[in-house]
Amino acid sequence: MKTKSLILLVLFYFLSVSFFAQEKSKKELKAERALQEQKETEGLINSKNFVFNAEKANPLGYRMIILDYNTYTIKVTEENVVCDLPYFGRAYHVAYGSSDGGMKFEGKPENITIEKKKKSYSIKMVVKGNNDVYTLLFSVFFDGGSNVSVTSNNRASISYDGEIKAPKAKI
């Protein structure tokens, strides 16, 4: 009887050890998830088709301002950029009655440069709006987190923190 229980105990031990050895550790799972996020982000950037959702505004010389979730965006495609962001800061030259107070423009992106850095991507583009020329500088991290700095001829520069995602499919 002792030999049977000893054999069963040894058999159970080897089966449980081989079962647990096949499971991935938390560290391996986290590394796989990070690699998957990096591939998704790289695909969005290379396609030049993504949406930046702003979560925080950082005006020059002012405190950070937390924005409404999923309300303010920059939609980037290879043919067009549509920006709908709030603006906080100093305006140097704005035509009377022509501004709604936001950083709202649409135009074709020019001089697009994409540079891969150690832990992020840097995307720079120039967009000519109706009344101004805007320079957008995106810093996109591998997890999709992003920062965009908007420089204009008629306003002080401002930066926004948020994330980039794939555009929603039209139904």
Secondary structure, DSSP 8 states (H G I E B T S, - for coil): -HHHHHHHHHHHHHHHHHHHHHS--HHHHHHHHHHHHHHHHHHHHHHT-EEEEEEEEEETTS--EE--TTTSEEEE-SS-EEEEEE--S-BS---TT---SEEEEEE-EEEEEEEE-SSEEEEEEEEE-SS-EEEEEEEEETTSEEEEEEEESSB--EEEEEEEE------
